Amino acid sequence: MEQGKILDIAIKAGTLLLRFGAETYRVEDTITRICNSYGLTCEAFVLPTGIIVSVEGKNGISSICKRISSRTVDLTRISYLNDLSRKIAREAPEYDEVIKELNRISELKRYSNSTIIACCALTAFVFVTLFGGSFAEALTAFFIGAVLGLLRLVFSKSISFPFIEYFAGGFVAGILSWLINSFAPQINPYIIIIGAVLNMLPGVALTNGIRDLLHGDIVSGLARIGEALMVVAVIAAGTGIGLTLLFLGGAVR
């Protein structure tokens, strides 16, 4: 296979892995294994926002830099990409076959909107129950979780700056919890807020950041952990501002 095609396969696989939330070391290892499977010497350097790959073969040295502008979490796609990389390491298939599979993985249908909303609602319900909340509080969190799931879909389609989504989610969770508490004083709004916003907490990003640090990828690990802490701060700011506005308006005493 031509050197340029090998590099194209490697960079596309690495880009998809990084876009869907894979750890830095996993992306570097996958790119390196793909290139080695076709007889190329490879050096890969991966950051949360970009990939730099340099390969050496019969045609000399080739390098490419790829910018990653958007990231999410999709463990299903990561699993498919891992299976593909193992197949490449075993069989070294032709370029067209690999590209076809990469395109298939990239175009996989995500869960339906109703499923995402239902999962957000159920997650809030379960966490409030685990934290010792009553059935009424869990049911309230179920409703607020559904609203946050709907907000997530709206913002993901209309706004490319994710921190606005996190701020709005915290703001809405704080406002709705206290408004419902004003009609049902027996409900604890704080436990509802905690259960609802757990949907938005960046658990995968934080875990990947720690794993990158333990693996020796200091820059990537610190960047991921910093991003996760920023998300937590934005959620807290949205919740706090919402409660402050209610306090100034007299709804919170």
MARVEXNU-876764 format. One line per 4 residues: number of its first residue (from 1); their letters; for each residue y, x, z negated of N, C-alpha, C. Coordinates in Angstrom, 1 decimal, padded with zeros to 4 digits. Example, Ala and Ser with C-alpha at 12.3 -4.5 7.8 and 13.67 -1.06 7.14 Angstrom:
# residues 2
1) AS) -005.7:013.2:-007.8:-004.5:012.3:-007.8:-003.3:013.2:-007.8; -002.2:012.8:-007.1:-001.1:013.7:-007.1:000.0:012.9:-007.9
END
This chain:
# residues 253
1) MEQG) -001.2:000.8:000.0:000.0:000.0:000.0:001.2:000.9:000.0; 002.3:000.4:000.7:003.5:001.2:000.8:004.2:001.3:-000.6; 004.8:002.5:-000.8:005.4:002.7:-002.1:006.5:001.7:-002.4; 007.3:001.3:-001.5:008.3:000.3:-001.7:007.7:-001.1:-002.2
5) KILD) 006.6:-001.4:-001.6:005.9:-002.7:-002.0:005.4:-002.6:-003.4; 004.8:-001.5:-003.7:004.3:-001.3:-005.1:005.4:-001.4:-006.1; 006.6:-000.8:-005.8:007.7:-000.9:-006.7:008.2:-002.3:-006.8; 008.2:-003.0:-005.7:008.6:-004.4:-005.7:007.8:-005.3:-006.6
9) IAIK) 006.4:-005.1:-006.5:005.5:-005.8:-007.4:005.8:-005.5:-008.8; 005.9:-004.2:-009.2:006.1:-003.8:-010.5:007.4:-004.4:-011.1; 008.5:-004.3:-010.4:009.8:-004.8:-010.9:009.8:-006.3:-011.0; 009.1:-007.0:-010.1:009.1:-008.5:-010.2:008.3:-008.9:-011.4
13) AGTL) 007.2:-008.3:-011.7:006.4:-008.6:-012.8:007.1:-008.3:-014.1; 007.8:-007.2:-014.2:008.5:-006.8:-015.4:009.7:-007.7:-015.6; 010.4:-008.2:-014.5:011.5:-009.1:-014.6:011.1:-010.4:-015.2; 009.9:-010.9:-014.7:009.4:-012.2:-015.2:009.1:-012.1:-016.7
17) LLRF) 008.4:-011.0:-017.1:008.0:-010.8:-018.5:009.2:-010.8:-019.4; 010.3:-010.1:-018.9:011.5:-010.0:-019.8:012.2:-011.3:-019.8; 012.3:-012.0:-018.7:012.9:-013.3:-018.7:012.3:-014.3:-019.6; 010.9:-014.2:-019.8:010.2:-015.2:-020.5:009.9:-014.8:-021.9
21) GAET) 010.6:-013.7:-022.4:010.5:-013.4:-023.8:009.5:-012.3:-024.3; 009.0:-011.5:-023.4:008.0:-010.5:-023.7:008.7:-009.4:-024.4; 007.9:-008.6:-025.2:008.4:-007.5:-025.9:008.8:-006.3:-024.9; 009.7:-005.5:-025.3:010.1:-004.4:-024.4:008.9:-003.5:-024.1
25) YRVE) 008.1:-003.1:-025.1:007.0:-002.2:-024.8:006.0:-002.8:-023.9; 005.8:-004.1:-024.0:004.9:-004.8:-023.1:005.3:-004.7:-021.7; 006.6:-004.9:-021.5:007.2:-004.9:-020.1:007.0:-003.5:-019.5; 007.4:-002.4:-020.3:007.3:-001.1:-019.9:005.8:-000.7:-019.5
29) DTIT) 004.9:-001.2:-020.4:003.5:-000.9:-020.2:002.9:-001.5:-019.0; 003.3:-002.8:-018.7:002.9:-003.5:-017.5:003.4:-002.9:-016.3; 004.6:-002.5:-016.2:005.2:-001.8:-015.0:004.5:-000.5:-014.8; 004.2:000.3:-015.8:003.6:001.5:-015.7:002.1:001.4:-015.2
33) RICN) 001.4:000.4:-015.7:000.0:000.2:-015.3:-000.1:-000.2:-013.9; 000.8:-001.1:-013.5:000.8:-001.6:-012.1:001.0:-000.4:-011.1; 002.0:000.4:-011.4:002.3:001.6:-010.5:001.1:002.6:-010.5; 000.6:002.8:-011.7:-000.5:003.8:-011.8:-001.8:003.3:-011.0
37) SYGL) -001.9:001.9:-011.0:-003.1:001.3:-010.3:-003.1:001.6:-008.8; -001.9:001.8:-008.3:-001.8:002.1:-006.9:-001.5:003.6:-006.6; -001.7:004.4:-007.6:-001.6:005.8:-007.4:-000.2:006.4:-007.5; 000.7:005.7:-008.1:002.1:006.2:-008.3:002.3:006.7:-009.8
41) TCEA) 003.1:007.8:-009.9:003.5:008.2:-011.2:004.8:007.4:-011.6; 004.9:006.8:-012.7:006.0:005.9:-013.0:006.6:006.2:-014.4; 007.9:006.0:-014.4:008.7:006.0:-015.7:009.5:004.7:-015.7; 009.3:003.9:-016.7:010.0:002.7:-016.9:010.9:002.7:-018.2
45) FVLP) 012.1:002.2:-018.0:013.0:002.1:-019.2:013.5:000.7:-019.2; 013.2:000.0:-020.3:013.6:-001.5:-020.3:014.4:-001.8:-021.5; 015.5:-002.5:-021.3:016.4:-003.1:-022.3:016.3:-004.6:-022.2; 016.8:-005.3:-023.2:016.7:-006.8:-023.2:017.5:-007.4:-022.0
49) TGII) 018.4:-006.6:-021.4:019.2:-007.1:-020.3:019.0:-006.4:-019.0; 018.0:-005.5:-018.9:017.9:-004.8:-017.7:016.6:-003.9:-017.7; 016.2:-003.6:-016.4:015.0:-002.7:-016.2:015.4:-001.6:-015.2; 015.0:-000.4:-015.6:015.2:000.8:-014.7:013.8:001.4:-014.5
53) VSVE) 013.4:001.5:-013.2:012.1:002.0:-012.9:012.2:003.2:-011.9; 011.5:004.2:-012.1:011.5:005.4:-011.2:010.0:005.7:-010.9; 009.6:005.8:-009.6:008.2:006.1:-009.3:008.2:007.4:-008.4; 007.1:008.1:-008.4:006.9:009.3:-007.6:005.6:009.2:-006.9
57) GKNG) 005.6:009.3:-005.6:004.3:009.3:-004.8:004.4:010.1:-003.5; 003.7:009.8:-002.5:003.6:010.6:-001.3:005.0:010.5:-000.6; 005.7:009.5:-000.8:007.0:009.3:-000.1:008.2:009.8:-000.9; 007.9:010.6:-001.9:008.9:011.2:-002.8:009.2:010.3:-004.0
61) ISSI) 010.5:010.3:-004.4:010.9:009.5:-005.6:011.7:008.3:-005.2; 011.3:007.2:-005.8:012.1:005.9:-005.6:012.5:005.3:-006.9; 013.7:004.8:-007.0:014.2:004.2:-008.2:014.8:002.9:-008.0; 014.8:002.0:-009.0:015.4:000.7:-008.8:015.9:000.2:-010.2
65) CKRI) 017.0:-000.5:-010.2:017.6:-001.0:-011.4:017.8:-002.5:-011.3; 017.3:-003.3:-012.2:017.3:-004.7:-012.2:018.0:-005.3:-013.4; 019.0:-006.1:-013.1:019.8:-006.8:-014.2:019.2:-008.1:-014.5; 019.0:-008.4:-015.8:018.4:-009.6:-016.3:019.5:-010.4:-016.9
69) SSRT) 019.9:-011.6:-016.3:021.1:-012.3:-016.8:020.7:-013.5:-017.7; 019.5:-013.9:-017.7:019.1:-015.1:-018.5:017.7:-014.9:-019.1; 017.5:-015.3:-020.3:016.2:-015.1:-021.0:015.8:-016.4:-021.7; 014.6:-016.7:-021.8:014.1:-017.8:-022.6:012.7:-017.4:-023.2
73) VDLT) 012.0:-018.3:-023.8:010.7:-018.0:-024.3:009.7:-019.0:-023.6; 008.7:-018.4:-023.0:007.6:-019.1:-022.4:006.3:-018.3:-022.5; 005.6:-018.5:-023.5:004.4:-017.8:-023.8:003.3:-018.0:-022.8; 003.3:-019.2:-022.1:002.3:-019.5:-021.1:002.4:-018.6:-019.9
77) RISY) 003.7:-018.4:-019.5:003.9:-017.5:-018.3:003.6:-016.1:-018.7; 003.9:-015.7:-019.9:003.6:-014.3:-020.4:002.1:-014.1:-020.3; 001.3:-015.1:-020.7:-000.2:-015.0:-020.7:-000.7:-014.8:-019.3; -000.1:-015.6:-018.4:-000.5:-015.5:-017.0:-000.2:-014.1:-016.4
81) LNDL) 001.0:-013.6:-016.7:001.4:-012.3:-016.2:000.5:-011.2:-016.8; 000.1:-011.3:-018.0:-000.8:-010.3:-018.6:-002.1:-010.4:-017.9; -002.6:-011.6:-017.6:-003.9:-011.6:-016.8:-003.8:-011.0:-015.4; -002.6:-011.2:-014.8:-002.4:-010.7:-013.5:-002.3:-009.1:-013.5
85) SRKI) -001.7:-008.6:-014.5:-001.6:-007.1:-014.6:-002.9:-006.5:-014.9; -003.8:-007.2:-015.6:-005.2:-006.7:-015.8:-006.0:-006.7:-014.5; -005.8:-007.8:-013.7:-006.4:-007.9:-012.5:-006.0:-006.8:-011.5; -004.7:-006.5:-011.5:-004.2:-005.4:-010.7:-004.8:-004.1:-011.1
89) AREA) -004.9:-003.9:-012.4:-005.5:-002.6:-012.9:-006.9:-002.5:-012.5; -007.6:-003.6:-012.4:-009.1:-003.5:-012.1:-009.3:-003.4:-010.6; -008.5:-004.2:-009.8:-008.9:-004.4:-008.4:-007.8:-003.9:-007.4; -006.6:-003.6:-007.9:-005.5:-003.2:-007.0:-005.5:-004.1:-005.7
93) PEYD) -005.2:-005.4:-005.9:-005.2:-006.3:-004.7:-004.0:-006.0:-003.8; -004.0:-006.6:-002.6:-003.0:-006.4:-001.6:-001.7:-007.1:-002.0; -000.6:-006.6:-001.4:000.7:-007.0:-001.7:000.9:-008.5:-001.6; 000.5:-009.1:-000.5:000.7:-010.6:-000.3:000.0:-011.4:-001.4
97) EVIK) -001.2:-011.0:-001.8:-001.9:-011.7:-002.8:-001.1:-011.7:-004.2; -000.6:-010.5:-004.5:000.1:-010.3:-005.8:001.4:-011.1:-005.8; 002.1:-011.0:-004.7:003.4:-011.7:-004.6:003.2:-013.2:-004.7; 002.2:-013.7:-004.0:001.9:-015.1:-004.1:001.6:-015.6:-005.5
101) ELNR) 000.9:-014.8:-006.3:000.6:-015.1:-007.7:001.8:-015.0:-008.5; 002.7:-014.0:-008.3:003.9:-013.9:-009.0:004.8:-015.1:-008.8; 004.9:-015.5:-007.5:005.7:-016.7:-007.2:005.2:-018.0:-007.9; 003.9:-018.1:-007.9:003.3:-019.2:-008.5:003.6:-019.3:-010.0
105) ISEL) 003.5:-018.1:-010.7:003.8:-018.1:-012.1:005.3:-018.4:-012.4; 006.2:-017.9:-011.5:007.6:-018.1:-011.6:008.0:-019.6:-011.5; 007.2:-020.3:-010.6:007.6:-021.7:-010.3:006.7:-022.7:-011.1; 006.0:-022.2:-012.1:005.2:-023.2:-012.9:006.1:-024.2:-013.5
109) KRYS) 005.7:-025.5:-013.5:006.5:-026.5:-014.1:006.5:-026.4:-015.6; 007.7:-026.6:-016.2:007.8:-026.6:-017.6:007.4:-028.0:-018.2; 007.4:-028.1:-019.5:007.1:-029.4:-020.1:008.2:-030.4:-019.7; 007.8:-031.6:-019.7:008.7:-032.7:-019.3:009.8:-032.8:-020.4
113) NSTI) 010.9:-033.4:-020.0:012.0:-033.6:-021.0:011.6:-034.4:-022.2; 010.8:-035.5:-022.0:010.4:-036.3:-023.1:009.5:-035.5:-024.0; 008.7:-034.6:-023.5:007.8:-033.8:-024.4:008.6:-032.9:-025.2; 009.6:-032.2:-024.6:010.5:-031.3:-025.4:011.2:-032.0:-026.5
117) IACC) 011.8:-033.2:-026.2:012.5:-034.0:-027.2:011.5:-034.4:-028.3; 010.3:-034.9:-028.0:009.3:-035.3:-029.0:008.9:-034.1:-029.8; 008.8:-032.9:-029.3:008.4:-031.8:-030.1:009.5:-031.3:-031.0; 010.7:-031.4:-030.6:011.8:-031.1:-031.5:011.9:-032.0:-032.6
121) ALTA) 011.7:-033.3:-032.3:011.7:-034.3:-033.4:010.6:-034.1:-034.4; 009.4:-033.9:-033.8:008.2:-033.7:-034.7:008.3:-032.5:-035.5; 008.9:-031.4:-035.0:009.0:-030.2:-035.7:009.9:-030.4:-036.9; 011.1:-031.1:-036.7:012.0:-031.4:-037.8:011.3:-032.2:-038.9
125) FVFV) 010.5:-033.2:-038.5:009.8:-034.1:-039.4:008.8:-033.3:-040.2; 008.1:-032.4:-039.6:007.0:-031.6:-040.3:007.7:-030.6:-041.3; 008.8:-030.0:-040.9:009.4:-029.0:-041.8:010.0:-029.7:-043.0; 010.6:-030.8:-042.9:011.2:-031.5:-044.0:010.1:-031.9:-045.0
129) TLFG) 008.9:-032.3:-044.4:007.8:-032.7:-045.3:007.3:-031.5:-046.0; 007.2:-030.3:-045.3:006.7:-029.1:-046.0:007.7:-028.6:-047.1; 009.0:-028.9:-046.9:010.0:-028.5:-047.9:010.1:-029.5:-049.1; 009.2:-030.5:-049.1:009.1:-031.4:-050.2:010.0:-032.6:-050.0
133) GSFA) 010.5:-032.9:-048.8:011.3:-034.1:-048.6:010.5:-035.4:-048.6; 011.2:-036.5:-048.8:010.5:-037.8:-048.8:010.3:-038.2:-047.4; 009.5:-039.3:-047.3:009.3:-039.9:-046.0:010.6:-040.3:-045.3; 011.5:-040.9:-046.0:012.8:-041.3:-045.5:013.6:-040.1:-044.9
137) EALT) 013.5:-039.0:-045.7:014.2:-037.8:-045.2:013.6:-037.2:-044.0; 012.2:-037.2:-044.0:011.5:-036.7:-042.8:011.8:-037.6:-041.6; 011.8:-038.9:-041.8:012.1:-039.8:-040.7:013.5:-039.6:-040.2; 014.5:-039.3:-041.1:015.9:-039.0:-040.6:015.9:-037.7:-039.8
141) AFFI) 015.2:-036.7:-040.3:015.1:-035.4:-039.6:014.5:-035.6:-038.3; 013.5:-036.5:-038.2:012.9:-036.8:-036.9:013.9:-037.3:-035.9; 014.7:-038.2:-036.3:015.8:-038.7:-035.4:016.8:-037.6:-035.0; 017.2:-036.8:-036.0:018.2:-035.8:-035.7:017.6:-034.7:-034.8
145) GAVL) 016.3:-034.4:-035.0:015.6:-033.4:-034.2:015.5:-033.9:-032.8; 015.3:-035.2:-032.6:015.3:-035.8:-031.2:016.7:-035.6:-030.5; 017.8:-035.8:-031.3:019.1:-035.6:-030.8:019.3:-034.2:-030.4; 018.9:-033.2:-031.2:019.0:-031.8:-030.9:018.2:-031.4:-029.7
149) GLLR) 017.0:-032.0:-029.5:016.3:-031.8:-028.3:017.0:-032.3:-027.1; 017.6:-033.4:-027.2:018.4:-033.9:-026.0:019.6:-033.0:-025.7; 020.2:-032.5:-026.8:021.4:-031.6:-026.6:020.9:-030.3:-025.9; 019.7:-029.8:-026.3:019.2:-028.6:-025.7:019.0:-028.8:-024.2
153) LVFS) 018.5:-029.9:-023.8:018.3:-030.2:-022.4:019.6:-030.2:-021.6; 020.6:-030.9:-022.3:021.9:-031.1:-021.6:022.6:-029.7:-021.5; 022.6:-028.9:-022.5:023.3:-027.6:-022.5:022.6:-026.6:-021.6; 021.2:-026.7:-021.5:020.5:-025.7:-020.7:020.8:-026.0:-019.2
157) KSIS) 021.1:-027.2:-018.8:021.4:-027.5:-017.4:022.9:-027.3:-017.0; 023.8:-027.4:-018.0:025.2:-027.4:-017.7:026.0:-026.2:-018.1; 025.4:-025.5:-019.1:026.2:-024.3:-019.7:025.3:-023.1:-019.8; 025.8:-022.0:-019.2:024.9:-020.8:-019.2:025.2:-019.9:-020.4
161) FPFI) 026.1:-020.3:-021.4:026.4:-019.5:-022.6:025.6:-020.1:-023.7; 024.5:-019.6:-024.1:023.6:-020.2:-025.1:024.2:-020.4:-026.5; 025.2:-019.6:-026.9:025.7:-019.7:-028.2:026.4:-021.1:-028.4; 026.9:-021.7:-027.4:027.6:-023.0:-027.5:026.5:-024.0:-027.9
165) EYFA) 025.3:-023.9:-027.3:024.3:-024.8:-027.6:023.9:-024.7:-029.1; 023.8:-023.5:-029.6:023.5:-023.3:-031.0:024.6:-023.8:-032.0; 025.8:-023.6:-031.6:026.9:-024.1:-032.4:026.9:-025.6:-032.4; 026.8:-026.2:-031.2:026.8:-027.7:-031.1:025.6:-028.2:-031.9
169) GGFV) 024.4:-027.6:-031.9:023.3:-028.1:-032.6:023.5:-028.1:-034.1; 024.0:-027.0:-034.6:024.3:-026.9:-036.1:025.4:-028.0:-036.5; 026.4:-028.1:-035.6:027.5:-029.0:-035.9:027.0:-030.5:-035.9; 026.2:-030.9:-034.9:025.7:-032.2:-034.9:024.7:-032.5:-036.0
173) AGIL) 023.9:-031.5:-036.4:022.9:-031.7:-037.5:023.7:-031.9:-038.8; 024.7:-031.1:-039.0:025.5:-031.3:-040.3:026.2:-032.7:-040.3; 026.8:-033.0:-039.2:027.6:-034.3:-039.1:026.6:-035.5:-039.3; 025.6:-035.5:-038.6:024.7:-036.7:-038.6:024.0:-036.8:-040.0
177) SWLI) 023.6:-035.7:-040.6:022.9:-035.7:-041.9:023.8:-036.4:-042.9; 025.1:-036.0:-043.0:026.0:-036.5:-044.0:026.4:-037.9:-043.7; 026.5:-038.3:-042.4:026.9:-039.6:-042.1:025.7:-040.6:-042.5; 024.5:-040.2:-042.3:023.4:-041.0:-042.7:023.3:-041.1:-044.2
181) NSFA) 023.7:-040.0:-044.9:023.7:-039.9:-046.3:024.7:-040.9:-046.9; 025.8:-041.1:-046.2:026.8:-042.1:-046.7:026.3:-043.5:-046.7; 025.4:-043.8:-045.8:024.8:-045.2:-045.8:023.5:-045.2:-046.7; 022.9:-044.1:-046.9:021.7:-044.0:-047.7:021.8:-042.9:-048.7
185) PQIN) 022.5:-043.1:-049.9:022.8:-042.0:-050.8:021.5:-041.3:-051.4; 020.4:-042.0:-051.4:019.2:-041.4:-051.9:018.6:-040.3:-051.1; 019.1:-040.1:-049.8:018.7:-039.1:-048.9:019.4:-037.8:-049.2; 018.7:-036.7:-049.2:019.2:-035.4:-049.4:019.6:-034.8:-048.1
189) PYII) 020.9:-034.7:-047.8:021.3:-034.2:-046.4:021.0:-032.7:-046.2; 021.0:-032.0:-047.2:020.7:-030.5:-047.1:019.3:-030.2:-046.6; 018.3:-030.9:-047.1:017.0:-030.6:-046.7:016.8:-031.1:-045.3; 017.5:-032.2:-044.9:017.4:-032.7:-043.5:018.0:-031.7:-042.5
193) IIGA) 019.2:-031.1:-042.9:019.8:-030.1:-042.1:018.9:-028.9:-041.9; 018.3:-028.4:-043.0:017.4:-027.3:-042.9:016.2:-027.6:-041.9; 015.6:-028.7:-042.1:014.5:-029.1:-041.2:014.9:-029.2:-039.8; 016.1:-029.8:-039.5:016.5:-030.0:-038.1:016.8:-028.7:-037.4
197) VLNM) 017.6:-027.8:-038.1:018.1:-026.6:-037.4:017.0:-025.6:-037.2; 015.9:-025.7:-037.9:014.8:-024.8:-037.7:014.3:-024.8:-036.3; 014.5:-025.9:-035.6:014.1:-025.9:-034.1:014.8:-024.8:-033.3; 016.0:-024.4:-033.8:016.9:-023.5:-033.0:016.8:-022.1:-033.4
201) LPGV) 016.1:-021.8:-034.6:016.1:-020.4:-035.1:015.3:-019.5:-034.2; 015.8:-018.3:-033.9:015.2:-017.4:-033.0:014.0:-016.6:-033.5; 012.9:-017.3:-033.9:011.8:-016.6:-034.5:011.2:-015.6:-033.6; 011.0:-016.0:-032.3:010.3:-015.0:-031.4:011.2:-013.8:-031.1
205) ALTN) 012.5:-014.0:-031.0:013.4:-012.9:-030.8:013.4:-011.9:-031.9; 013.4:-012.5:-033.2:013.4:-011.6:-034.4:012.1:-010.9:-034.5; 011.0:-011.5:-034.2:009.7:-010.9:-034.3:009.5:-009.8:-033.2; 010.0:-010.1:-032.0:009.9:-009.1:-031.0:010.8:-007.9:-031.3
209) GIRD) 012.0:-008.1:-031.9:012.8:-007.0:-032.3:012.2:-006.1:-033.3; 011.5:-006.7:-034.3:010.8:-005.9:-035.3:009.7:-005.1:-034.6; 008.9:-005.8:-033.8:007.8:-005.1:-033.1:008.3:-004.0:-032.2; 009.5:-004.2:-031.5:010.0:-003.1:-030.7:010.4:-001.9:-031.6
213) LLHG) 011.0:-002.2:-032.8:011.4:-001.1:-033.7:010.2:-000.3:-034.2; 009.1:-001.1:-034.5:007.9:-000.4:-035.0:007.2:000.4:-033.9; 007.5:000.0:-032.6:006.9:000.7:-031.5:007.7:001.9:-031.1; 008.9:002.0:-031.7:009.8:003.2:-031.3:010.9:002.9:-030.4
217) DIVS) 011.0:001.6:-029.9:012.1:001.2:-029.0:013.3:000.8:-029.8; 014.0:001.8:-030.3:015.1:001.6:-031.2:016.2:000.7:-030.6; 016.7:001.1:-029.4:017.8:000.3:-028.8:017.4:-001.1:-028.6; 016.3:-001.4:-028.0:015.9:-002.7:-027.7:015.6:-003.5:-029.0
221) GLAR) 015.0:-002.9:-029.9:014.7:-003.6:-031.2:016.0:-004.0:-031.9; 017.0:-003.1:-032.0:018.2:-003.4:-032.7:019.0:-004.5:-031.9; 018.9:-004.4:-030.6:019.6:-005.4:-029.7:019.0:-006.8:-030.0; 017.7:-006.9:-030.0:017.1:-008.2:-030.2:017.3:-008.7:-031.6
225) IGEA) 017.3:-007.9:-032.6:017.5:-008.3:-034.0:019.0:-008.7:-034.1; 019.9:-008.0:-033.5:021.3:-008.3:-033.5:021.6:-009.7:-032.9; 020.9:-009.9:-031.8:021.1:-011.2:-031.1:020.5:-012.3:-032.0; 019.4:-012.1:-032.6:018.8:-013.1:-033.5:019.7:-013.5:-034.6
229) LMVV) 020.3:-012.4:-035.2:021.2:-012.6:-036.4:022.5:-013.4:-035.9; 023.0:-013.1:-034.7:024.1:-013.8:-034.2:023.8:-015.2:-034.0; 022.6:-015.6:-033.5:022.3:-017.0:-033.3:022.3:-017.7:-034.7; 021.7:-017.0:-035.7:021.7:-017.7:-037.0:023.1:-017.9:-037.5
233) AVIA) 024.0:-016.9:-037.3:025.4:-017.0:-037.7:026.1:-018.2:-037.0; 025.8:-018.3:-035.7:026.5:-019.4:-034.9:026.0:-020.7:-035.4; 024.7:-020.9:-035.6:024.2:-022.1:-036.2:024.8:-022.5:-037.5; 024.9:-021.5:-038.4:025.5:-021.7:-039.7:027.0:-022.1:-039.6
237) AGTG) 027.7:-021.4:-038.6:029.1:-021.7:-038.4:029.3:-023.2:-037.9; 028.4:-023.6:-037.0:028.5:-025.0:-036.5:028.2:-026.0:-037.6; 027.2:-025.7:-038.4:026.9:-026.6:-039.6:028.1:-026.6:-040.6; 028.6:-025.4:-040.9:029.6:-025.4:-041.9:030.9:-026.0:-041.4
241) IGLT) 031.3:-025.8:-040.2:032.5:-026.5:-039.7:032.3:-028.0:-039.7; 031.2:-028.5:-039.3:030.9:-029.9:-039.3:031.1:-030.5:-040.7; 030.5:-029.8:-041.7:030.6:-030.3:-043.1:032.0:-030.2:-043.6; 032.7:-029.2:-043.2:034.1:-029.0:-043.6:035.0:-030.1:-043.1
245) LLFL) 034.8:-030.5:-041.8:035.6:-031.6:-041.2:035.3:-032.9:-042.0; 034.0:-033.1:-042.3:033.7:-034.3:-043.1:034.3:-034.3:-044.5; 034.3:-033.1:-045.1:035.0:-033.0:-046.4:036.5:-033.3:-046.3; 037.1:-032.7:-045.3:038.5:-033.0:-045.2:038.8:-034.5:-044.9
249) GGAV) 037.9:-035.1:-044.2:038.0:-036.5:-043.9:037.6:-037.4:-045.0; 037.1:-036.9:-046.1:036.7:-037.7:-047.2:035.3:-038.2:-047.2; 034.5:-037.8:-046.2:033.1:-038.3:-046.1:032.2:-037.6:-047.0; 032.6:-036.3:-047.3:031.7:-035.5:-048.2:032.5:-035.3:-049.5
253) R) 031.8:-035.6:-050.6:032.5:-035.5:-051.9:031.8:-034.4:-052.8
END
